[in-house]
Amino acid sequence: MDWTAVIAIFAVFTTFLSPVLIFKLTTRNQHSAKLDDRRAVLYTEATIYAQTLDSMLNRITDPYSTFVARPELTHADVITARMRLIAPPEILASWQQIVADEEVLQWNFSEDSAGGGAVPLDYPAAVELRESVKKFYDVSRSASVGK
């Protein structure tokens, strides 16, 4: 067999194979883009929730703050369920820490400030929640930018 025949066979083979490869690569890229879009929506919902907690922390630690209604948010359990499906483990863990710290703060706040009023800036449950929120911001930002 001479080289011309080998090259011709190779050309025919690649001509028929290239559409299949292009289809596979395009499909994979579309799936990856859809997953990235879902993660962006999820991280935005979680960040809005975290921002609301951050604002709430500012209100409960400021003795001159007035009550501000909390906006309608996606429930934390719904966000957690979505996180379990598509978020990387470090973002899921950071989110779960926010949820746990929020529950601790709510419990402690209801027990310690029955008469209402502000809590000190160094109130342990508020400090923990604020640190969890900041960590979540950092982890989710690095995951979004790192792509």
C-alpha positions as CSV (number, residue, x, y, z in Angstrom):
1,M,0.0,0.0,0.0
2,D,1.4,3.3,-0.9
3,W,1.3,6.5,1.1
4,T,-1.3,8.1,-1.1
5,A,-3.8,5.4,-0.2
6,V,-3.0,5.7,3.5
7,I,-3.5,9.5,3.5
8,A,-6.7,9.1,1.5
9,I,-8.1,6.5,4.0
10,F,-7.1,8.8,6.9
11,A,-8.8,11.8,5.2
12,V,-12.0,9.8,4.7
13,F,-11.9,8.5,8.3
14,T,-11.4,12.0,9.8
15,T,-14.1,13.4,7.5
16,F,-16.7,11.0,8.9
17,L,-15.4,11.1,12.5
18,S,-15.1,14.9,12.9
19,P,-18.9,15.6,13.1
20,V,-19.2,13.0,15.8
21,L,-16.4,14.5,17.8
22,I,-17.7,18.1,17.3
23,F,-21.2,16.9,18.5
24,K,-19.7,15.3,21.6
25,L,-17.7,18.3,22.5
26,T,-20.5,20.7,21.9
27,T,-22.9,18.6,24.1
28,R,-20.4,18.5,26.9
29,N,-19.8,22.2,26.7
30,Q,-23.5,22.9,26.8
31,H,-24.0,20.7,29.8
32,S,-21.1,22.5,31.6
33,A,-22.6,25.9,30.7
34,K,-26.0,24.9,32.0
35,L,-24.4,23.6,35.3
36,D,-22.5,26.9,35.6
37,D,-25.7,28.9,35.1
38,R,-27.6,26.8,37.7
39,R,-24.7,27.4,40.2
40,A,-24.7,31.1,39.5
41,V,-28.4,31.3,40.3
42,L,-28.0,29.2,43.4
43,Y,-25.0,31.2,44.7
44,T,-26.9,34.4,44.1
45,E,-29.9,33.1,46.1
46,A,-27.6,32.0,48.9
47,T,-25.7,35.3,48.8
48,I,-28.9,37.3,49.1
49,Y,-29.9,35.2,52.1
50,A,-26.5,35.7,53.6
51,Q,-26.7,39.4,53.0
52,T,-30.0,39.5,54.7
53,L,-28.5,37.8,57.7
54,D,-25.6,40.3,57.7
55,S,-28.0,43.2,57.6
56,M,-30.0,41.6,60.5
57,L,-26.7,41.3,62.5
58,N,-26.1,45.0,62.0
59,R,-29.7,45.8,63.3
60,I,-29.5,43.6,66.4
61,T,-26.1,45.0,67.4
62,D,-27.1,48.7,66.9
63,P,-29.1,50.1,69.8
64,Y,-30.4,52.9,67.5
65,S,-31.6,50.6,64.7
66,T,-35.2,50.4,63.7
67,F,-37.1,47.4,62.6
68,V,-36.8,46.6,58.9
69,A,-39.0,43.9,57.3
70,R,-37.1,41.0,56.0
71,P,-37.5,40.5,52.2
72,E,-39.1,37.4,50.8
73,L,-36.3,34.9,50.4
74,T,-35.9,31.4,49.2
75,H,-36.1,29.2,52.3
76,A,-32.8,28.0,53.6
77,D,-33.8,24.3,53.3
78,V,-34.5,24.8,49.6
79,I,-31.1,26.4,49.1
80,T,-29.5,23.6,51.1
81,A,-31.1,21.0,49.0
82,R,-29.9,22.6,45.8
83,M,-26.5,23.0,47.3
84,R,-26.4,19.3,48.0
85,L,-27.1,18.6,44.3
86,I,-24.7,21.0,42.5
87,A,-22.4,22.9,44.8
88,P,-18.8,21.8,45.5
89,P,-18.3,20.4,49.1
90,E,-16.5,23.5,50.4
91,I,-19.4,25.7,49.4
92,L,-22.0,23.3,50.8
93,A,-20.1,23.1,54.1
94,S,-19.8,26.9,54.3
95,W,-23.5,27.3,53.6
96,Q,-24.4,24.6,56.2
97,Q,-22.3,26.5,58.8
98,I,-24.4,29.7,58.1
99,V,-27.6,27.8,58.6
100,A,-26.4,26.2,61.8
101,D,-25.1,29.6,63.2
102,E,-28.3,31.3,62.3
103,E,-30.3,28.8,64.3
104,V,-27.9,29.2,67.3
105,L,-28.2,33.0,67.1
106,Q,-32.0,32.8,66.9
107,W,-32.2,30.5,69.9
108,N,-29.7,32.5,72.0
109,F,-31.2,35.8,71.1
110,S,-34.7,34.6,72.0
111,E,-33.4,33.3,75.4
112,D,-31.1,36.3,76.2
113,S,-33.1,39.3,75.0
114,A,-36.6,38.6,76.0
115,G,-37.1,42.3,76.5
116,G,-35.8,43.1,73.0
117,G,-33.0,45.6,72.5
118,A,-29.6,45.4,70.9
119,V,-27.0,42.8,71.8
120,P,-23.3,43.7,72.2
121,L,-21.1,43.6,69.1
122,D,-19.1,40.8,70.7
123,Y,-22.2,38.7,71.3
124,P,-20.7,35.2,70.6
125,A,-23.5,33.9,68.4
126,A,-23.5,37.1,66.4
127,V,-19.7,36.9,66.0
128,E,-19.9,33.3,64.8
129,L,-22.7,34.0,62.3
130,R,-20.8,37.1,60.9
131,E,-17.7,35.0,60.4
132,S,-19.7,32.3,58.7
133,V,-21.3,34.8,56.3
134,K,-17.9,36.3,55.5
135,K,-16.4,32.8,54.9
136,F,-19.3,31.9,52.6
137,Y,-18.8,35.1,50.6
138,D,-15.1,34.3,50.2
139,V,-15.6,30.6,49.3
140,S,-18.5,31.3,46.8
141,R,-16.6,34.2,45.2
142,S,-13.5,32.2,44.7
143,A,-15.5,29.4,43.2
144,S,-17.2,31.8,40.8
145,V,-14.1,33.6,39.8
146,G,-12.0,30.5,39.7
147,K,-13.9,29.1,36.7
